[in-house]
Structures are given as C-alpha cells and as structure tokens.
Amino acid sequence: MSQKIYVLPTIYLASRSPRRVELLQQLGLTCKILPADIDETQLQNESPENYVTRLARQKVEACVVGLTSEQREYLVLAADTTVVLAGKILGKPENDADALAMLQALSGSIHHVYTAVALAFSNTIEVVLSTTMVEMMVLTKLQIDAYIASGQHQDKAGSYGIQGLAGAWIKRIEGSYSGVMGLPLYETAALLRKHGIVSL
C-alpha cells in the first residue's frame, strides 16, 4: 500500500515578497508572512553563491527563533535573490540614482541571478541554490528613466523585476524564470516533495 502524500496547507514564509507568495500558491500552498530582518551586508571575499545561501539560511534561523512551540509545527521557508554582473553583487537600490546606475550597468549585459531557498523542518535546515543566466537588451536613457518613474525598480535586486515592465528587455534566459522572480519553482518543489510536503 503506497503512502499517502500529505499536502501541508500552510507554511511560514520569512519574506514580505508578494511574488514569493504567488509562486508558493502555484504549488498549492498558502503561507503566513513572518519576515525576518537580518543584516544583508556581504562578507569580505564572499562569493555570490555563498552570500545568497548564507542569507537564506539566516532568514530561516531568525524566523524560527521567534516561533512558539505550537508555531514550530509549521515549516518555515525563506529565499534570497541577488543579481551578479561581472562578479559584483547588485542588491536592492538605495534610491533612484542607485537604480539608474545599476540599470545602465546591466544594459546590454549578460548577468546571473542567484536565488537560494532554505527550508526549516524538524530542527533541520536545508538549502538549495538556483542559478540563471540573463541577457538584457541595450537600454536607452529614456527607457530607464520611464522604468524608474514607474516605481517597479523599488525593493528589487538589480533594480528590475522580470515579471513586470522590464520583462520586455530580456532577450534570453538560461535557467529558472521563477528563480529570477525570487523563488525557483523547480528547486523549491523538489525540496518540498523530498519531505512529503507536496505531491506535484
């Protein structure tokens, strides 16, 4: 007799990102938002891969610490995304001028987007990493200014979101589209499936 796979209705999400909420809903899950505020400063000589993996793990750890014993019956998921151009991490813009500089640097580029996903369960944390290559068209100053005026650059790594207006700038990707959005569905589902949380 095969074991019935139980679909957990709710998990805690250590993020304020509405995009991650929507992507988890695609997997049949609902989530309670419990954001974790941590220091996201890159360590000296820390690689982009280690950086996003560390932050995802620390977000989960910070979230779990604040849970009651009853709340710890739920799983906790966190993710961190960063854009990397020529080895340099491009985080969230501090202001419009910072966003302008980032988008000018990304114009006509081939860059990478790293997203790490961490899952806390049974006093254990497991982390997976998604890497996607992104090729962006050459942008005019007018296009960049209009995008910044739209506000869609705010709170996004690299100052752009592929799911919004900036999606029209992306010539090609190799990897995970949802990973560029902030939560790689394939890797996340595989992690959840491994622990019998989803059957998809």
VOBA-1610 file (N, C-alpha, C; in pm, whole numbers, padded with zeros to 5 digits, always signed):
BEGIN
Met+00085-00120+00000Met+00000+00000+00000Met+00088+00124+00000Ser+00067+00209-00097Ser+00152+00329-00107Ser+00114+00430+00001Gln+00216+00502+00045Gln+00195+00602+00149Gln+00128+00726+00089Lys+00026+00775+00155Lys-00044+00894+00108Lys+00041+01017+00135Ile+00060+01098+00034Ile+00138+01220+00050Ile+00048+01332+00100Tyr+00087+01395+00208Tyr+00007+01498+00270Tyr+00049+01636+00220Val-00044+01712+00171Val-00016+01847+00124Val-00039+01944+00240Leu+00067+01999+00291Leu+00056+02092+00402Leu-00011+02220+00356Pro-00120+02261+00422Pro-00194+02378+00374Pro-00123+02510+00397Thr-00041+02517+00501Thr+00019+02644+00537Thr+00164+02626+00580Ile+00249+02718+00535Ile+00385+02724+00585Ile+00414+02869+00621Tyr+00516+02890+00700Tyr+00561+03026+00728Tyr+00659+03069+00620Leu+00643+03192+00573Leu+00732+03247+00473Leu+00807+03364+00533Ala+00938+03351+00541Ala+01021+03455+00600Ala+01054+03560+00494Ser+00951+03623+00441Ser+00967+03722+00335Ser+00842+03805+00323Arg+00859+03930+00281Arg+00744+04017+00255Arg+00707+04016+00107Ser+00775+03938+00027Ser+00759+03942-00118Ser+00625+03884-00164Pro+00540+03966-00227Pro+00413+03912-00279Pro+00438+03814-00394Arg+00550+03830-00464Arg+00582+03737-00573Arg+00607+03597-00519Arg+00675+03588-00407Arg+00701+03455-00349Arg+00573+03391-00298Val+00484+03473-00245Val+00354+03422-00201Val+00279+03361-00320Glu+00276+03433-00432Glu+00206+03386-00551Glu+00269+03258-00605Leu+00401+03249-00603Leu+00468+03131-00654Leu+00442+03009-00564Leu+00437+03030-00433Leu+00403+02920-00343Leu+00260+02874-00365Gln+00172+02968-00398Gln+00033+02931-00426Gln+00025+02842-00549Gln+00117+02860-00644Gln+00121+02772-00762Gln+00149+02627-00722Leu+00216+02611-00608Leu+00248+02477-00559Leu+00138+02422-00468Gly+00028+02497-00457Gly-00084+02451-00376Gly-00072+02485-00229Leu+00018+02576-00195Leu+00041+02612-00056Leu-00009+02752-00025Thr-00053+02771+00097Thr-00078+02906+00147Thr+00032+02934+00250Cys+00056+03060+00277Cys+00164+03090+00370Cys+00128+03206+00461Lys+00185+03200+00579Lys+00174+03308+00674Lys+00304+03388+00667Ile+00290+03519+00650Ile+00408+03603+00635Ile+00470+03631+00771Leu+00595+03598+00783Leu+00669+03623+00906Leu+00811+03666+00867Pro+00824+03789+00816Pro+00952+03834+00763Pro+01062+03839+00869Ala+01182+03809+00825Ala+01298+03813+00914Ala+01390+03926+00870Asp+01418+04016+00961Asp+01508+04127+00930Asp+01649+04092+00977Ile+01740+04079+00881Ile+01878+04043+00913Ile+01972+04141+00845Asp+02096+04140+00887Asp+02199+04221+00823Asp+02238+04154+00692Glu+02218+04223+00580Glu+02244+04164+00450Glu+02377+04211+00389Thr+02466+04259+00474Thr+02597+04304+00426Thr+02678+04184+00377Gln+02738+04199+00261Gln+02822+04093+00207Gln+02952+04085+00286Leu+02995+03964+00320Leu+03120+03946+00391Leu+03239+03964+00297Gln+03353+03996+00352Gln+03473+04015+00271Gln+03510+03886+00198Asn+03532+03900+00067Asn+03570+03787-00020Asn+03463+03677-00028Glu+03339+03712+00007Glu+03230+03613-00001Glu+03177+03604-00144Ser+03167+03484-00197Ser+03117+03466-00332Ser+02967+03491-00337Pro+02912+03526-00455Pro+02766+03545-00466Pro+02687+03422-00423Glu+02737+03304-00460Glu+02666+03181-00423Glu+02661+03163-00272Asn+02774+03185-00207Asn+02778+03171-00060Asn+02696+03281+00006Tyr+02696+03398-00055Tyr+02622+03512+00001Tyr+02472+03483+00007Val+02413+03443-00107Val+02268+03420-00106Val+02231+03297-00023Thr+02317+03197-00023Thr+02291+03078+00058Thr+02293+03112+00206Arg+02390+03192+00246Arg+02400+03233+00387Arg+02279+03315+00429Leu+02238+03411+00345Leu+02125+03496+00381Leu+01995+03417+00391Ala+01973+03325+00298Ala+01851+03243+00305Ala+01849+03162+00434Arg+01962+03105+00469Arg+01971+03026+00592Arg+01949+03115+00715Gln+02010+03233+00716Gln+01996+03322+00831Gln+01853+03374+00846Lys+01785+03396+00734Lys+01645+03439+00739Lys+01559+03332+00805Val+01580+03207+00767Val+01504+03097+00827Val+01535+03086+00976Glu+01664+03095+01010Glu+01704+03083+01150Glu+01641+03194+01234Ala+01643+03317+01181Ala+01585+03430+01254Ala+01435+03413+01273Cys+01369+03356+01174Cys+01225+03333+01182Cys+01192+03225+01284Val+01266+03114+01280Val+01240+03001+01369Val+01258+03041+01515Val+01359+03123+01543Val+01388+03164+01680Val+01268+03231+01744Gly+01191+03305+01664Gly+01077+03379+01718Gly+00947+03301+01726Leu+00948+03175+01687Leu+00825+03095+01687Leu+00797+03033+01824Thr+00670+03020+01854Thr+00630+02947+01973Thr+00638+02797+01944Ser+00624+02716+02047Ser+00630+02571+02026Ser+00519+02523+01935Glu+00400+02585+01945Glu+00288+02549+01858Glu+00317+02590+01713Gln+00372+02709+01696Gln+00402+02759+01561Gln+00508+02673+01492Arg+00594+02610+01569Arg+00702+02531+01511Arg+00652+02401+01448Glu+00523+02378+01457Glu+00466+02263+01386Glu+00463+02291+01236Tyr+00467+02418+01200Tyr+00469+02456+01059Tyr+00612+02462+01008Leu+00626+02438+00879Leu+00756+02455+00816Leu+00781+02603+00790Val+00908+02639+00783Val+00947+02777+00755Val+01032+02779+00629Leu+00996+02866+00536Leu+01070+02878+00411Leu+01118+03021+00393Ala+01241+03035+00346Ala+01296+03166+00316Ala+01373+03158+00185Ala+01390+03272+00121Ala+01466+03277-00003Ala+01541+03409-00010Asp+01649+03408-00084Asp+01722+03532-00109Asp+01769+03532-00253Thr+01754+03648-00318Thr+01789+03661-00459Thr+01887+03774-00478Thr+01987+03752-00561Thr+02079+03860-00594Thr+02116+03855-00741Val+02144+03972-00796Val+02186+03987-00935Val+02337+04010-00934Val+02407+03940-01023Val+02552+03950-01025Val+02600+03986-01165Leu+02676+04091-01175Leu+02731+04136-01302Leu+02882+04143-01289Ala+02951+04063-01372Ala+03098+04060-01371Ala+03152+04038-01230Gly+03087+03949-01157Gly+03133+03914-01023Gly+03088+04008-00913Lys+03021+04117-00948Lys+02977+04215-00849Lys+02829+04197-00818Ile+02796+04192-00689Ile+02658+04178-00646Ile+02585+04312-00657Leu+02470+04308-00723Leu+02384+04425-00734Leu+02261+04399-00648Gly+02256+04462-00533Gly+02144+04441-00442Gly+02026+04530-00475Lys+01943+04555-00375Lys+01828+04643-00393Lys+01876+04788-00396Pro+01818+04870-00482Pro+01866+05008-00493Pro+01835+05089-00368Glu+01930+05174-00331Glu+01908+05262-00215Glu+01819+05380-00251Asn+01824+05421-00378Asn+01745+05534-00424Asn+01738+05529-00577Asp+01673+05627-00638Asp+01657+05628-00784Asp+01791+05640-00856Ala+01882+05719-00800Ala+02013+05734-00864Ala+02089+05602-00864Asp+02078+05528-00756Asp+02141+05396-00747Asp+02080+05301-00849Ala+01946+05306-00863Ala+01878+05223-00962Ala+01923+05258-01104Leu+01936+05386-01131Leu+01982+05431-01263Leu+02119+05374-01295Ala+02210+05381-01199Ala+02345+05330-01220Ala+02345+05179-01245Met+02262+05106-01170Met+02253+04961-01187Met+02199+04925-01326Leu+02092+04990-01366Leu+02029+04958-01494Leu+02119+04997-01610Gln+02193+05105-01597Gln+02289+05141-01701Gln+02399+05036-01712Ala+02441+04982-01598Ala+02542+04877-01598Ala+02488+04747-01657Leu+02362+04715-01630Leu+02301+04592-01681Leu+02263+04601-01828Ser+02247+04721-01879Ser+02209+04742-02020Ser+02305+04670-02114Gly+02248+04585-02199Gly+02329+04511-02297Gly+02414+04402-02236Ser+02384+04364-02112Ser+02471+04269-02040Ser+02421+04126-02046Ile+02515+04037-02016Ile+02481+03900-01975Ile+02520+03892-01828His+02422+03871-01743His+02448+03864-01600His+02383+03740-01542His+02401+03718-01414His+02346+03600-01349His+02259+03639-01231Val+02157+03559-01209Val+02068+03577-01094Val+02077+03451-01009Tyr+02112+03470-00883Tyr+02123+03359-00790Tyr+02008+03369-00689Thr+01938+03259-00671Thr+01834+03254-00568Thr+01854+03128-00484Ala+01869+03149-00354Ala+01881+03037-00260Ala+01749+03022-00185Val+01708+02898-00164Val+01586+02867-00091Val+01623+02782+00029Ala+01577+02824+00148Ala+01605+02749+00271Ala+01474+02702+00332Leu+01473+02578+00378Leu+01354+02519+00440Leu+01393+02465+00577Ala+01320+02510+00680Ala+01343+02461+00816Ala+01234+02361+00853Phe+01276+02245+00901Phe+01182+02140+00938Phe+01251+02047+01037Ser+01178+02004+01139Ser+01231+01906+01236Ser+01370+01943+01286Asn+01389+02069+01324Asn+01517+02118+01376Asn+01631+02106+01276Thr+01596+02102+01149Thr+01695+02091+01042Thr+01670+02200+00938Ile+01775+02249+00876Ile+01762+02347+00768Ile+01832+02293+00645Glu+01761+02294+00534Glu+01819+02251+00407Glu+01811+02366+00308Val+01917+02387+00232Val+01925+02499+00139Val+01957+02449-00002Val+01885+02503-00102Val+01914+02473-00241Val+01940+02605-00314Leu+02014+02597-00424Leu+02054+02716-00498Leu+02016+02705-00644Ser+01959+02812-00698Ser+01925+02821-00840Ser+02011+02930-00903Thr+02067+02899-01021Thr+02149+02996-01094Thr+02093+03014-01234Thr+02069+03138-01275Thr+02011+03166-01406Thr+02092+03273-01477Met+02123+03247-01604Met+02189+03346-01688Met+02083+03431-01756Val+02101+03562-01755Val+02005+03654-01813Val+02077+03748-01912Glu+02022+03759-02032Glu+02076+03853-02130Glu+01976+03967-02149Met+02022+04089-02124Met+01936+04206-02133Met+01972+04289-02256Met+01872+04344-02321Met+01894+04429-02438Met+01963+04559-02397Val+02014+04631-02496Val+02071+04763-02472Val+01957+04861-02445Leu+01967+04935-02336Leu+01862+05026-02294Leu+01898+05171-02322Thr+01798+05249-02358Thr+01819+05392-02374Thr+01797+05461-02239Lys+01848+05580-02226Lys+01827+05657-02103Lys+01677+05682-02083Leu+01604+05703-02192Leu+01460+05726-02184Leu+01388+05605-02127Gln+01427+05486-02172Gln+01364+05363-02121Gln+01391+05345-01972Ile+01514+05370-01932Ile+01549+05355-01791Ile+01474+05457-01705Asp+01470+05580-01752Asp+01400+05686-01676Asp+01252+05652-01660Ala+01191+05603-01768Ala+01048+05569-01763Ala+01024+05453-01667Tyr+01115+05358-01665Tyr+01101+05242-01575Tyr+01113+05286-01430Ile+01210+05370-01402Ile+01227+05420-01265Ile+01105+05501-01223Ala+01051+05579-01315Ala+00930+05658-01284Ala+00812+05568-01251Ser+00811+05447-01304Ser+00700+05353-01276Ser+00706+05299-01134Gly+00822+05307-01072Gly+00840+05256-00936Gly+00868+05107-00928Gln+00873+05039-01042Gln+00890+04894-01039Gln+01032+04848-01004His+01123+04943-00996His+01261+04910-00959His+01278+04893-00808Gln+01184+04945-00732Gln+01199+04950-00587Gln+01195+04811-00524Asp+01284+04792-00429Asp+01290+04668-00350Asp+01319+04545-00435Lys+01392+04563-00545Lys+01425+04450-00632Lys+01576+04444-00654Ala+01630+04325-00638Ala+01772+04305-00663Ala+01805+04343-00806Gly+01910+04421-00825Gly+01947+04464-00959Gly+01859+04574-01014Ser+01762+04618-00935Ser+01671+04728-00973Ser+01572+04693-01083Tyr+01548+04563-01108Tyr+01446+04528-01207Tyr+01375+04399-01168Gly+01251+04387-01217Gly+01174+04265-01197Gly+01135+04208-01332Ile+01169+04084-01356Ile+01144+04023-01487Ile+00995+04004-01512Gln+00915+03998-01405Gln+00772+03976-01420Gln+00694+04103-01451Gly+00762+04217-01451Gly+00696+04345-01478Gly+00736+04402-01613Leu+00739+04533-01620Leu+00771+04601-01745Leu+00909+04563-01799Ala+01002+04536-01709Ala+01138+04503-01752Ala+01147+04369-01823Gly+01041+04289-01815Gly+01041+04162-01887Gly+01059+04180-02037Ala+01018+04296-02087Ala+01031+04325-02231Ala+01176+04351-02271Trp+01263+04368-02174Trp+01404+04393-02202Trp+01487+04265-02210Ile+01430+04153-02165Ile+01508+04031-02151Ile+01508+03952-02282Lys+01623+03944-02344Lys+01635+03874-02473Lys+01638+03723-02454Arg+01700+03679-02345Arg+01720+03534-02331Arg+01753+03503-02185Ile+01705+03388-02139Ile+01750+03338-02010Ile+01786+03191-02025Glu+01878+03146-01943Glu+01912+03005-01933Glu+01905+02970-01785Gly+01801+02898-01749Gly+01781+02864-01609Gly+01636+02877-01570Ser+01611+02936-01456Ser+01477+02941-01398Ser+01416+03080-01405Tyr+01307+03093-01482Tyr+01234+03221-01487Tyr+01182+03258-01349Ser+01121+03160-01280Ser+01067+03188-01147Ser+01179+03217-01047Gly+01298+03162-01073Gly+01413+03194-00988Gly+01451+03340-00999Val+01442+03395-01119Val+01470+03537-01138Val+01363+03621-01068Met+01240+03568-01062Met+01133+03637-00990Met+01156+03636-00839Gly+01229+03536-00790Gly+01258+03533-00647Gly+01234+03400-00578Leu+01179+03301-00651Leu+01158+03169-00591Leu+01155+03064-00702Pro+01265+02992-00721Pro+01269+02891-00828Pro+01174+02776-00799Leu+01071+02761-00882Leu+00967+02662-00854Leu+01019+02520-00859Tyr+01105+02490-00956Tyr+01154+02352-00968Tyr+01230+02310-00843Glu+01327+02393-00803Glu+01409+02360-00687Glu+01326+02360-00558Thr+01233+02456-00547Thr+01151+02465-00427Thr+01058+02344-00416Ala+00994+02308-00528Ala+00904+02193-00527Ala+00981+02064-00498Ala+01101+02051-00553Ala+01181+01932-00528Ala+01216+01920-00380Leu+01247+02034-00318Leu+01280+02036-00176Leu+01158+01998-00092Leu+01043+02055-00125Leu+00920+02025-00052Leu+00875+01881-00076Arg+00889+01837-00199Arg+00848+01699-00234Arg+00934+01596-00159Lys+01060+01630-00145Lys+01154+01540-00077Lys+01107+01508+00064His+01039+01603+00125His+00993+01585+00262His+00842+01560+00271Gly+00783+01521+00157Gly+00644+01480+00155Gly+00545+01592+00176Ile+00586+01715+00143Ile+00501+01830+00167Ile+00407+01858+00048Val+00458+01838-00072Val+00374+01850-00191Val+00389+01724-00274Ser+00289+01695-00355Ser+00293+01575-00439Ser+00313+01609-00585Leu+00324+01738-00615Leu+00338+01781-00756Leu+00472+01739-00812
//
